Amino acid sequence: MFGLQIRYLSFFFGLISILSFFNIIYSYYFNLYLNLDTYYLSLFLSSIMAILFYILKISPKKTSIFQKILTVFLGYILLPLILSIPFYLSIYNLTFINSFF
């Protein structure tokens, strides 16, 4: 597959899961229970993606420019997709496009 670049995606999804965990703690501290299930969903999905990308096998070959571009493209699509889940499922009734951007 595309080796070391997949580890970068794993790192960023792990960072998103840590930050969503902090968001859950913040919500519990200030008794903001309205959107707590969306934060749990975001935490679960980002943790699963981080673990999946981490356990994929790394090929020892040198990466090509196509693999690097594919990694950046996946990063620009998948990371905002996970980050938009709490906004889309919130009480503010945002559309998917508005929550994505």
Secondary structure as the mmCIF struct_conf table of DSSP 4:
data_model
#
loop_
_struct_conf.conf_type_id
_struct_conf.id
_struct_conf.beg_label_comp_id
_struct_conf.beg_label_asym_id
_struct_conf.beg_label_seq_id
_struct_conf.end_label_comp_id
_struct_conf.end_label_asym_id
_struct_conf.end_label_seq_id
HELX_RH_AL_P HELX_RH_AL_P1 GLY A 3 TYR A 29
TURN_TY1_P TURN_TY1_P1 PHE A 30 ASN A 31
TURN_TY1_P TURN_TY1_P2 LEU A 34 ASN A 35
HELX_RH_AL_P HELX_RH_AL_P2 LEU A 36 ILE A 55
BEND BEND1 LEU A 56 LEU A 56
HELX_LH_PP_P HELX_LH_PP_P1 LYS A 57 SER A 59
BEND BEND2 LYS A 61 LYS A 61
HELX_LH_PP_P HELX_LH_PP_P2 LYS A 62 SER A 64
HELX_RH_AL_P HELX_RH_AL_P3 ILE A 65 LEU A 83
TURN_TY1_P TURN_TY1_P3 SER A 84 SER A 84
HELX_RH_AL_P HELX_RH_AL_P4 ILE A 85 TYR A 88
TURN_TY1_P TURN_TY1_P4 LEU A 89 LEU A 89
BEND BEND3 SER A 90 SER A 90
TURN_TY1_P TURN_TY1_P5 ILE A 91 TYR A 92
HELX_RH_AL_P HELX_RH_AL_P5 PHE A 96 PHE A 100
#
